[in-house]
Amino acid sequence: MPPTVLIVEDTQSLAMMYQSYLLPTGVNTLVASDGATAIAIINKVQPDLIVLDVMLPDMNGLDILATFDPENCPQVVVLTGHATKEIAIQSIKLGACDFLEKPIEADRFRITVNNALKIKNLKQTVTQYKNKYENGKYFDLIGSSKQMQSVYQIISSASASKATAFITGESGTGKELCARAVHQASNRADKPFVALNCAAIPKDLIESEIFGHLKGAFTGAIANRVGAAGQADGGTLFLDELCEMDINLQSKLLRFIQTGSYQQVGSEKVVKVDVRFVCATNRDPLVEVESGRFREDLYYRLHVIPIELPPLRERGQDIIEIAEALFVKIAKDEGHPYKGMAGVKQLLMQYSWPGNVRQLENVIRNVLVLHPEAFIDIDMLPALPENSKKAIEPAPMSLQTKPANILIDDLPNTQNDVKALWLAEKEYIERVIKICSSNIPKAASLLDVSPSTLYRKIKSWEENE
């Protein structure tokens, strides 16, 4: 679509002349003869460029310019027959990209308009780039670690292709967000993205959910239904938890993928659609193939562009980047006055997060719902359960037994040797932390308490010193 230029000029002959100047450029032009009409058009059409006269019959053109959001100001070229240095400076300060003095030659007018439109396109490109890549973000995925940069690169490289993406990763790692990024990076971004969770649909209904059905095809089919395949025509069909799909339906899915054609339940008519497939599973698909639960030919048909999402515990500083983004997002949803994390980052980094990003999100929501304070502190975090397989490695036996020996050696023999209980506990805990090389979660595991308990005690000791 050609760009739209709004000419705000109260003198009709001048407005028509400016329109004639722009005829060779191929842009669409609209005309407003007063400020009120101009504002109505701007709100309705959102033109790409506004050529704005200063002296209007009902208001000053600069008053219109002043109403625009400085962060999202449209391209504006200010023109006036009474040019002064002050007006020019004020126009630029209010966000105008250029300033013209009447009378205006045709070439000068066209060059100014073309330059302003080029600047607008450049701004849009920069904004899109920022939204896509800035601060370790790639669409809705967050993280600047090497593992995630590799994921972003795979998605970008495959963006122009129709090849199927096969996403694997532990539960809670963000497989659906990854699937959406595959869709958003492709040339199908303006077409539908349809997600279907194969594990959440009874196997008797999943064929209907994918391919749709005709009225009366089975008990309960009271109307015709377009399935996910039909809804995703031209776009992307995301099949989540694919390995949960019934083995008998996998053959129909394979044929659909090979031909792009399918039949609705209860219909003999063949429907053809243009769909890109993205699949995901938290299981090992090869193990499922070997066990006979997943068709080998379907696996090789789908496993074209493998994308493996790393667990959160392996993503380093991504944990803090994700946590900060979640705190801001959830605080907005909950109407919470969140301003920042105070001393929480170290605990978040050292925890193993067996439930990955989903667990982190639940913890953050718990904190914001239960604590109205603007700054989040360690003692606000809920107890974080350890996971035997994914937790920080246990200490060697010599380290596990040493703290007990120290305690026995330090038992009081006389009344003068007796210490306050809190002080004895402090010294004992500090020794265990030192033995564990200042690894708080490891020390907490040896002491059979949660890491947040140790962090609260350490904080209280620092406040009492």
Secondary structure as UniProt FT lines:
FT   STRAND          4..8
FT   HELIX           12..22
FT   HELIX           23..25
FT   STRAND          28..32
FT   HELIX           35..45
FT   STRAND          49..53
FT   HELIX           61..66
FT   HELIX           70..72
FT   STRAND          75..80
FT   HELIX           85..93
FT   TURN            94..95
FT   STRAND          98..101
FT   HELIX           106..133
FT   HELIX           134..136
FT   STRAND          137..138
FT   TURN            139..140
FT   STRAND          141..142
FT   HELIX           146..157
FT   TURN            158..160
FT   STRAND          165..168
FT   TURN            171..172
FT   HELIX           175..185
FT   TURN            187..190
FT   STRAND          193..197
FT   TURN            198..199
FT   TURN            203..205
FT   HELIX           206..211
FT   STRAND          212..213
FT   TURN            215..216
FT   TURN            219..220
FT   STRAND          225..226
FT   HELIX           228..231
FT   TURN            232..234
FT   STRAND          236..240
FT   HELIX           242..244
FT   HELIX           247..259
FT   STRAND          261..263
FT   STRAND          270..272
FT   STRAND          276..281
FT   HELIX           285..290
FT   TURN            291..292
FT   HELIX           296..302
FT   TURN            303..304
FT   STRAND          305..308
FT   HELIX           312..314
FT   TURN            316..317
FT   HELIX           318..334
FT   STRAND          340..341
FT   HELIX           345..350
FT   TURN            354..355
FT   HELIX           356..370
FT   STRAND          375..376
FT   HELIX           378..380
FT   TURN            388..390
FT   HELIX           397..409
FT   HELIX           415..417
FT   HELIX           421..435
FT   TURN            436..438
FT   HELIX           440..447
FT   HELIX           451..464
//
